[in-house]
Amino acid sequence: MKSVIHRRKSGQFGRHWIYIAAFVAGLTGCSGNSNDQPAAQPEPEPEPEPEPSGRLVGSAIIFPEYRPAEGYLHIRAFDADDVESIAHESSVSFDNADEGIAFEVTLPLGNYGIALAVNNEVSVNWEDKSTFDLSRMYHCDLGAPTAGCNPQGIEITENNDSFINLALYSENQNRDLFLQPNILNIAHGAGQGERPDFTLVAYEYLQTLGPHIIFEADINGTADNIPIVMHDSTLDRKTNFNEINCPDKLPAPEDKHFTHNDCGRISELTFEDISSYDAGYHWTQDDGTSFPYRDQGLSAVSLESLFKRFPDAHYVIELKPEENDGVGSFIQEDLNTGVEVARLINEYRMKHRVTAASFTDEIIKDFRLQDDDILTAFSEAEALPLMLAVFGGDDSYEVPAPAGEFLQIPENYSLNGLDLNLVNDSNVNFLLSAFDLRVHVWTVNENEAMDRMLSVENLAGIMTDFPQMLMQKIDAKASSAE
């Protein structure tokens, strides 16, 4: 009983304490100053959305004879339509320019021009050219007339990288390599002995050797008339198209460039279709023991993409026929491809950076009609009678007009069972003195052959699958002559 009463009393006291506590709390609230309460905080402003942007990723390439040991690369980006509207300025230091000076710039979406300059100072006065040693303005209206450019500028798109490699020049440097007296190092197949032919990784590699290396680009036309950079008119020999679509057919032999199994004809496929196949699939340096670029994401490239990425490179562009089993056959689509190539050369201001060639007479003649300011090489049909005149010492031979400026010929040639030595001091000098024609010899890959061709007086260029090896020999010869 007591315990029950005790619990009840205890409960009553508990209720009294609760009432007292509530009463005191009420008094405190009533007697307190309202200003002592924290003021209501405004809702925080939402963070502004970041402005959409993309990156410009580039490399500044310097000719070996002009490369400083160290210094600063200065970068200025401006609106493509208004050179006074500066979007970005920055500088990066470097202590080795042998493989180019890399730079990255984040820009709002839009189209831009870019200026690059090199000196040994932390800053540069863009209005005073005497404050920098080397420079390049990538802008169609203000750039040098022999410098390639894109009239739309460099397009920056959201969350994407845009790439460009630009060569820097001294103020008085001759930028037209093709007509200079120095021998040209022409990377046949984009240096296919050292990298997978005609792939982006091959062309990137060539630029690390220096802007004096000439890019070769063989051109075929796709079903949507995009000039694609590929030697063959089918995909079987250079991609994995064969393995995926016609595994019952063997690829054409590596040494039979004009014998295909007709699997994956380029003229019947769009550029997008072709780009989905592995362009490094069959490339090997050890007779098929390994394929180091297989499954590395390499795809075919278009000529336009090369002009955008490498506007300061020089190109030998060979227009390929839709051959069946050799040189000489062509179809109307081949002429259409030539028209499109000429249009791209003009649009990207590449006239002074291109020599066009084709073994097929009709293709190169039609190409010259598109623009006779673009340098060209002789077709096989044009070269044969000319070389017969050279062997006969006939300087009265009249070269049919319009004609090219170069002969691209092998060192030796078999004609009706007769072996002829085409490239030697006598023939090269006769072609230059009698006809004002320069000679490019193809395809020179062996050490002894390189040495032999480098000794030919007035030879204008050597095509090789191994441009680095040839470059070393050219540099060694120049050093020994000093």
TORVONU-475972 format. One record per residue (C-alpha): chain; residue in one letter; y, z, x. Coordinates in nm, 3 decimals. Example, Ala and Ser with C-alpha at 12.3 -4.5 7.8 and 13.67 -1.06 7.14 Angstrom:
2
   chain   resn         Y         Z         X
       A      A    -0.450     0.780     1.230
       A      S    -0.106     0.714     1.367
This chain:
482
   chain   resn         Y         Z         X
       A      M     0.000     0.000     0.000
       A      K     0.248     0.091     0.269
       A      S     0.166    -0.210     0.451
       A      V     0.244    -0.425     0.151
       A      I     0.575    -0.244     0.091
       A      H     0.654    -0.273     0.459
       A      R     0.599    -0.645     0.455
       A      R     0.811    -0.682     0.146
       A      K     1.099    -0.481     0.297
       A      S     1.068    -0.675     0.611
       A      G     1.101    -0.996     0.414
       A      Q     1.412    -0.869     0.236
       A      F     1.585    -0.782     0.562
       A      G     1.498    -1.125     0.696
       A      R     1.672    -1.291     0.404
       A      H     1.981    -1.072     0.457
       A      W     2.010    -1.184     0.820
       A      I     1.990    -1.545     0.720
       A      Y     2.270    -1.498     0.464
       A      I     2.488    -1.317     0.721
       A      A     2.433    -1.584     0.983
       A      A     2.524    -1.856     0.738
       A      F     2.837    -1.666     0.628
       A      V     2.954    -1.616     0.989
       A      A     2.891    -1.979     1.068
       A      G     3.095    -2.077     0.766
       A      L     3.384    -1.854     0.870
       A      T     3.376    -2.001     1.219
       A      G     3.389    -2.350     1.084
       A      C     3.677    -2.270     0.847
       A      S     3.886    -2.084     1.100
       A      G     3.838    -2.329     1.387
       A      N     4.100    -2.596     1.478
       A      S     3.985    -2.942     1.372
       A      N     4.146    -3.084     1.688
       A      D     3.887    -2.905     1.892
       A      Q     3.616    -3.131     1.756
       A      P     3.529    -3.435     1.970
       A      A     3.706    -3.745     1.841
       A      A     3.488    -4.010     1.687
       A      Q     3.408    -4.266     1.957
       A      P     3.459    -4.635     1.872
       A      E     3.157    -4.856     1.879
       A      P     3.121    -5.009     2.231
       A      E     3.223    -5.372     2.259
       A      P     2.918    -5.597     2.298
       A      E     2.871    -5.738     2.644
       A      P     3.001    -6.096     2.654
       A      E     2.732    -6.357     2.675
       A      P     2.709    -6.493     3.029
       A      E     2.846    -6.843     3.060
       A      P     2.560    -7.096     3.080
       A      S     2.517    -7.214     3.434
       A      G     2.289    -7.393     3.677
       A      R     2.253    -7.422     4.051
       A      L     2.348    -7.694     4.293
       A      V     2.102    -7.679     4.582
       A      G     2.184    -7.895     4.879
       A      S     2.156    -7.968     5.246
       A      A     2.423    -8.094     5.485
       A      I     2.271    -8.339     5.732
       A      I     2.437    -8.414     6.066
       A      F     2.364    -8.698     6.308
       A      P     2.200    -8.562     6.625
       A      E     2.482    -8.672     6.854
       A      Y     2.737    -8.479     6.643
       A      R     2.543    -8.158     6.575
       A      P     2.719    -7.836     6.678
       A      A     2.506    -7.551     6.806
       A      E     2.665    -7.316     6.551
       A      G     2.955    -7.293     6.312
       A      Y     3.047    -7.275     5.945
       A      L     2.973    -7.506     5.654
       A      H     3.250    -7.498     5.393
       A      I     3.170    -7.599     5.035
       A      R     3.411    -7.698     4.760
       A      A     3.303    -7.806     4.411
       A      F     3.548    -7.968     4.172
       A      D     3.549    -8.127     3.829
       A      A     3.414    -8.481     3.857
       A      D     3.707    -8.609     3.650
       A      D     3.978    -8.400     3.815
       A      V     3.969    -8.343     4.188
       A      E     4.244    -8.080     4.157
       A      S     4.032    -7.864     3.926
       A      I     3.846    -7.647     4.178
       A      A     3.535    -7.478     4.041
       A      H     3.400    -7.313     4.354
       A      E     3.473    -7.254     4.722
       A      S     3.249    -7.077     4.972
       A      S     3.136    -7.087     5.333
       A      V     2.807    -7.027     5.510
       A      S     2.748    -6.969     5.879
       A      F     2.473    -7.148     6.069
       A      D     2.324    -7.135     6.416
       A      N     2.092    -7.435     6.391
       A      A     2.166    -7.765     6.217
       A      D     1.862    -7.959     6.339
       A      E     1.700    -7.973     5.995
       A      G     2.017    -7.962     5.789
       A      I     2.236    -7.676     5.669
       A      A     2.115    -7.540     5.335
       A      F     2.357    -7.424     5.067
       A      E     2.339    -7.304     4.705
       A      V     2.620    -7.292     4.448
       A      T     2.604    -7.158     4.091
       A      L     2.829    -7.354     3.856
       A      P     2.903    -7.368     3.483
       A      L     2.750    -7.659     3.297
       A      G     2.927    -7.987     3.364
       A      N     2.968    -8.269     3.611
       A      Y     3.106    -8.206     3.957
       A      G     3.212    -8.366     4.279
       A      I     3.161    -8.184     4.606
       A      A     3.332    -8.170     4.944
       A      L     3.165    -8.040     5.259
       A      A     3.324    -7.965     5.595
       A      V     3.204    -7.817     5.924
       A      N     3.404    -7.634     6.190
       A      N     3.376    -7.320     6.401
       A      E     3.620    -7.116     6.191
       A      V     3.552    -6.878     5.903
       A      S     3.799    -7.069     5.684
       A      V     3.918    -7.425     5.638
       A      N     4.236    -7.591     5.514
       A      W     4.106    -7.864     5.287
       A      E     4.442    -8.040     5.289
       A      D     4.447    -8.068     5.669
       A      K     4.162    -8.277     5.810
       A      S     4.242    -8.160     6.162
       A      T     4.096    -7.819     6.070
       A      F     3.740    -7.953     6.046
       A      D     3.524    -8.168     6.269
       A      L     3.280    -8.325     6.021
       A      S     3.310    -8.380     5.649
       A      R     3.183    -8.560     5.340
       A      M     3.349    -8.608     5.001
       A      Y     3.098    -8.691     4.728
       A      H     3.330    -8.857     4.481
       A      C     3.340    -9.223     4.385
       A      D     3.715    -9.269     4.392
       A      L     3.794    -9.067     4.703
       A      G     3.482    -9.117     4.912
       A      A     3.452    -9.371     5.191
       A      P     3.371    -9.721     5.060
       A      T     3.039    -9.721     5.247
       A      A     2.930    -9.384     5.110
       A      G     2.697    -9.372     4.810
       A      C     2.797    -9.175     4.503
       A      N     2.724    -9.125     4.135
       A      P     3.017    -9.215     3.905
       A      Q     2.913    -8.935     3.668
       A      G     2.912    -8.681     3.950
       A      I     2.649    -8.413     4.001
       A      E     2.526    -8.291     3.664
       A      I     2.469    -7.916     3.630
       A      T     2.241    -7.823     3.340
       A      E     2.148    -7.480     3.207
       A      N     1.902    -7.276     3.417
       A      N     1.812    -7.582     3.625
       A      D     1.858    -7.676     3.987
       A      S     2.033    -8.000     4.081
       A      F     1.957    -8.125     4.432
       A      I     2.158    -8.331     4.675
       A      N     2.142    -8.404     5.049
       A      L     2.466    -8.527     5.205
       A      A     2.537    -8.653     5.554
       A      L     2.849    -8.533     5.733
       A      Y     3.054    -8.768     5.950
       A      S     3.329    -8.755     6.206
       A      E     3.658    -8.916     6.107
       A      N     3.605    -9.239     6.304
       A      Q     3.228    -9.269     6.279
       A      N     3.084    -9.604     6.168
       A      R     2.877    -9.531     5.860
       A      D     2.716    -9.874     5.827
       A      L     2.393    -9.843     6.026
       A      F     2.240   -10.183     5.948
       A      L     2.486   -10.390     6.149
       A      Q     2.523   -10.153     6.444
       A      P     2.372   -10.261     6.776
       A      N     2.137    -9.960     6.802
       A      I     1.773   -10.014     6.711
       A      L     1.679    -9.887     6.366
       A      N     1.391    -9.648     6.302
       A      I     1.260    -9.770     5.965
       A      A     1.014    -9.527     5.805
       A      H     0.750    -9.757     5.660
       A      G     0.599    -9.605     5.346
       A      A     0.857    -9.324     5.387
       A      G     0.669    -9.226     5.703
       A      Q     0.326    -9.241     5.543
       A      G     0.149    -9.146     5.864
       A      E     0.328    -8.810     5.862
       A      R     0.370    -8.733     5.489
       A      P     0.231    -8.871     5.160
       A      D     0.390    -9.211     5.114
       A      F     0.688    -9.255     4.883
       A      T     0.690    -8.894     4.761
       A      L     0.985    -8.659     4.746
       A      V     0.831    -8.442     5.017
       A      A     0.819    -8.748     5.245
       A      Y     1.186    -8.835     5.193
       A      E     1.292    -8.472     5.237
       A      Y     1.100    -8.468     5.564
       A      L     1.272    -8.786     5.682
       A      Q     1.614    -8.630     5.634
       A      T     1.519    -8.340     5.858
       A      L     1.481    -8.601     6.132
       A      G     1.841    -8.705     6.080
       A      P     2.046    -8.948     5.870
       A      H     1.983    -9.229     6.121
       A      I     1.626    -9.271     5.989
       A      I     1.602    -9.563     5.745
       A      F     1.413    -9.496     5.420
       A      E     1.173    -9.766     5.310
       A      A     1.112    -9.791     4.936
       A      D     0.864   -10.038     4.785
       A      I     0.950   -10.112     4.424
       A      N     0.739   -10.194     4.122
       A      G     0.858   -10.211     3.761
       A      T     0.716    -9.985     3.490
       A      A     0.661   -10.082     3.127
       A      D     1.003    -9.934     3.045
       A      N     1.162   -10.129     3.335
       A      I     1.226    -9.832     3.561
       A      P     1.206    -9.926     3.930
       A      I     0.938    -9.691     4.063
       A      V     0.880    -9.632     4.434
       A      M     0.521    -9.729     4.501
       A      H     0.353    -9.989     4.722
       A      D     0.072   -10.107     4.493
       A      S     0.097   -10.260     4.148
       A      T    -0.180   -10.024     4.031
       A      L    -0.232    -9.649     4.061
       A      D    -0.596    -9.640     4.176
       A      R    -0.537    -9.620     4.551
       A      K    -0.257    -9.365     4.565
       A      T    -0.302    -9.128     4.268
       A      N    -0.578    -8.955     4.069
       A      F    -0.540    -9.198     3.779
       A      N    -0.872    -9.357     3.870
       A      E    -1.065    -9.028     3.867
       A      I    -0.926    -8.931     3.526
       A      N    -0.927    -9.260     3.338
       A      C    -1.185    -9.489     3.495
       A      P    -1.424    -9.285     3.712
       A      D    -1.680    -9.565     3.706
       A      K    -1.453    -9.777     3.925
       A      L    -1.406    -9.712     4.294
       A      P    -1.050    -9.707     4.432
       A      A    -0.943   -10.008     4.633
       A      P    -1.016    -9.970     5.007
       A      E    -0.730    -9.816     5.203
       A      D    -0.701   -10.121     5.430
       A      K    -0.704   -10.372     5.142
       A      H    -0.355   -10.325     5.004
       A      F    -0.373   -10.621     4.770
       A      T    -0.724   -10.566     4.634
       A      H    -0.716   -10.331     4.338
       A      N    -0.970   -10.236     4.077
       A      D    -0.704   -10.295     3.809
       A      C    -0.713    -9.933     3.698
       A      G    -0.367    -9.807     3.605
       A      R    -0.147   -10.115     3.620
       A      I     0.213    -9.995     3.667
       A      S     0.366   -10.267     3.450
       A      E     0.161   -10.139     3.153
       A      L     0.259    -9.771     3.190
       A      T     0.588    -9.591     3.135
       A      F     0.753    -9.395     3.413
       A      E     0.677    -9.073     3.226
       A      D     0.309    -9.168     3.207
       A      I     0.291    -9.243     3.579
       A      S     0.477    -8.923     3.673
       A      S     0.196    -8.713     3.527
       A      Y    -0.048    -8.821     3.801
       A      D    -0.091    -8.669     4.147
       A      A     0.084    -8.889     4.404
       A      G    -0.058    -8.686     4.694
       A      Y    -0.417    -8.698     4.575
       A      H    -0.562    -8.945     4.828
       A      W    -0.337    -8.876     5.128
       A      T    -0.526    -8.763     5.435
       A      Q    -0.477    -8.756     5.811
       A      D    -0.840    -8.691     5.903
       A      D    -1.032    -8.972     5.730
       A      G    -1.091    -8.775     5.413
       A      T    -1.206    -8.443     5.555
       A      S    -0.906    -8.274     5.395
       A      F    -0.636    -8.363     5.143
       A      P    -0.353    -8.119     5.218
       A      Y    -0.116    -8.245     4.947
       A      R    -0.368    -8.270     4.665
       A      D    -0.273    -8.057     4.362
       A      Q     0.066    -7.972     4.513
       A      G     0.268    -8.112     4.224
       A      L     0.367    -8.440     4.389
       A      S     0.450    -8.727     4.156
       A      A     0.592    -9.076     4.185
       A      V     0.970    -9.104     4.218
       A      S     1.215    -9.356     4.079
       A      L     1.467    -9.546     4.289
       A      E     1.748    -9.393     4.084
       A      S     1.629    -9.041     4.166
       A      L     1.642    -9.125     4.537
       A      F     1.998    -9.257     4.507
       A      K     2.100    -8.934     4.332
       A      R     1.924    -8.701     4.574
       A      F     1.992    -8.892     4.899
       A      P     2.316    -9.087     4.848
       A      D     2.388    -9.099     5.222
       A      A     2.051    -9.241     5.327
       A      H     2.004    -9.606     5.424
       A      Y     1.727    -9.798     5.252
       A      V     1.506   -10.099     5.308
       A      I     1.399   -10.184     4.952
       A      E     1.105   -10.420     4.914
       A      L     1.064   -10.580     4.573
       A      K     0.693   -10.608     4.507
       A      P     0.533   -10.877     4.292
       A      E     0.284   -10.811     4.017
       A      E     0.017   -10.937     4.253
       A      N    -0.341   -10.996     4.157
       A      D    -0.502   -11.057     4.492
       A      G    -0.232   -11.122     4.745
       A      V     0.131   -11.210     4.810
       A      G     0.298   -11.489     4.621
       A      S     0.223   -11.446     4.252
       A      F     0.494   -11.307     4.029
       A      I     0.585   -11.272     3.665
       A      Q     0.913   -11.255     3.473
       A      E     0.900   -10.874     3.475
       A      D     0.932   -10.883     3.855
       A      L     1.264   -11.064     3.819
       A      N     1.373   -10.810     3.556
       A      T     1.295   -10.531     3.802
       A      G     1.512   -10.703     4.063
       A      V     1.800   -10.721     3.815
       A      E     1.768   -10.348     3.747
       A      V     1.754   -10.267     4.120
       A      A     2.074   -10.465     4.179
       A      R     2.240   -10.278     3.891
       A      L     2.144    -9.938     4.038
       A      I     2.268   -10.037     4.385
       A      N     2.607   -10.121     4.237
       A      E     2.625    -9.823     4.002
       A      Y     2.555    -9.576     4.282
       A      R     2.780    -9.758     4.533
       A      M     2.491    -9.825     4.773
       A      K     2.573   -10.184     4.878
       A      H     2.644   -10.092     5.238
       A      R     2.333    -9.875     5.256
       A      V     2.066   -10.117     5.139
       A      T     1.874   -10.416     5.271
       A      A     1.658   -10.578     5.004
       A      A     1.343   -10.774     5.085
       A      S     1.048   -10.946     4.923
       A      F     0.764   -11.156     5.055
       A      T     0.787   -11.358     4.734
       A      D     1.039   -11.641     4.750
       A      E     1.132   -11.650     4.382
       A      I     1.194   -11.276     4.366
       A      I     1.434   -11.253     4.661
       A      K     1.619   -11.571     4.564
       A      D     1.676   -11.441     4.213
       A      F     1.785   -11.106     4.354
       A      R     2.054   -11.272     4.568
       A      L     2.195   -11.430     4.253
       A      Q     2.255   -11.082     4.112
       A      D     2.486   -10.983     4.399
       A      D     2.525   -11.182     4.720
       A      D     2.706   -10.892     4.890
       A      I     2.382   -10.696     4.927
       A      L     2.206   -10.755     5.259
       A      T     1.865   -10.922     5.226
       A      A     1.571   -11.027     5.441
       A      F     1.396   -11.365     5.441
       A      S     1.092   -11.424     5.224
       A      E     0.772   -11.545     5.387
       A      A     0.841   -11.901     5.267
       A      E     1.191   -11.888     5.420
       A      A     1.075   -11.735     5.748
       A      L     0.795   -11.980     5.831
       A      P     1.001   -12.302     5.879
       A      L     1.269   -12.103     6.058
       A      M     1.018   -11.962     6.307
       A      L     0.878   -12.310     6.367
       A      A     1.232   -12.417     6.455
       A      V     1.260   -12.121     6.690
       A      F     0.935   -12.215     6.867
       A      G     1.069   -12.566     6.903
       A      G     1.406   -12.447     7.033
       A      D     1.577   -12.631     6.745
       A      D     1.915   -12.467     6.695
       A      S     2.020   -12.745     6.458
       A      Y     1.787   -12.620     6.184
       A      E     1.990   -12.555     5.870
       A      V     1.896   -12.235     5.695
       A      P     1.898   -12.298     5.318
       A      A     2.172   -12.108     5.137
       A      P     2.200   -11.845     5.013
       A      A     2.012   -11.684     5.298
       A      G     1.940   -11.336     5.421
       A      E     2.067   -11.150     5.724
       A      F     1.734   -11.019     5.857
       A      L     1.387   -11.138     5.941
       A      Q     1.116   -10.879     5.882
       A      I     0.812   -11.010     6.067
       A      P     0.505   -10.881     6.252
       A      E     0.482   -10.893     6.629
       A      N     0.201   -11.149     6.604
       A      Y     0.107   -11.393     6.329
       A      S    -0.189   -11.624     6.269
       A      L    -0.107   -11.969     6.132
       A      N    -0.389   -12.212     6.067
       A      G    -0.604   -12.039     6.326
       A      L    -0.325   -12.035     6.583
       A      D    -0.215   -11.691     6.706
       A      L     0.162   -11.678     6.753
       A      N     0.369   -11.411     6.926
       A      L     0.680   -11.386     6.709
       A      V     0.866   -11.088     6.850
       A      N     0.972   -11.121     7.211
       A      D     1.296   -11.144     7.408
       A      S     1.319   -11.522     7.381
       A      N     1.267   -11.550     7.005
       A      V     1.480   -11.249     6.910
       A      N     1.772   -11.364     7.124
       A      F     1.744   -11.721     6.996
       A      L     1.753   -11.604     6.633
       A      L     2.059   -11.391     6.704
       A      S     2.254   -11.649     6.905
       A      A     2.165   -11.964     6.708
       A      F     2.148   -11.826     6.354
       A      D     2.312   -11.480     6.366
       A      L     1.990   -11.329     6.234
       A      R     1.852   -10.987     6.327
       A      V     1.483   -10.898     6.347
       A      H     1.292   -10.600     6.209
       A      V     0.932   -10.588     6.331
       A      W     0.647   -10.437     6.126
       A      T     0.431   -10.225     6.132
       A      V     0.433   -10.060     6.476
       A      N     0.218    -9.746     6.498
       A      E     0.054    -9.734     6.841
       A      N     0.217    -9.583     7.149
       A      E     0.187    -9.895     7.358
       A      A     0.316   -10.119     7.080
       A      M     0.618    -9.892     7.033
       A      D     0.697    -9.905     7.403
       A      R     0.658   -10.282     7.401
       A      M     0.890   -10.331     7.103
       A      L     1.151   -10.090     7.240
       A      S     1.175   -10.315     7.545
       A      V     1.256   -10.627     7.339
       A      E     1.619   -10.718     7.393
       A      N     1.842   -10.712     7.080
       A      L     1.560   -10.614     6.845
       A      A     1.736   -10.466     6.541
       A      G     1.467   -10.243     6.393
       A      I     1.110   -10.115     6.411
       A      M     0.909   -10.028     6.102
       A      T     0.655    -9.754     6.159
       A      D     0.436    -9.510     5.969
       A      F     0.525    -9.251     6.235
       A      P     0.906    -9.221     6.246
       A      Q     0.909    -8.892     6.435
       A      M     0.701    -9.038     6.717
       A      L     0.927    -9.342     6.733
       A      M     1.237    -9.123     6.722
       A      Q     1.117    -8.929     7.025
       A      K     1.066    -9.253     7.214
       A      I     1.409    -9.387     7.114
       A      D     1.573    -9.060     7.225
       A      A     1.380    -9.061     7.555
       A      K     1.488    -9.418     7.625
       A      A     1.853    -9.333     7.550
       A      S     1.838    -9.028     7.778
       A      S     1.689    -9.225     8.066
       A      A     1.963    -9.487     8.032
       A      E     2.241    -9.229     8.072
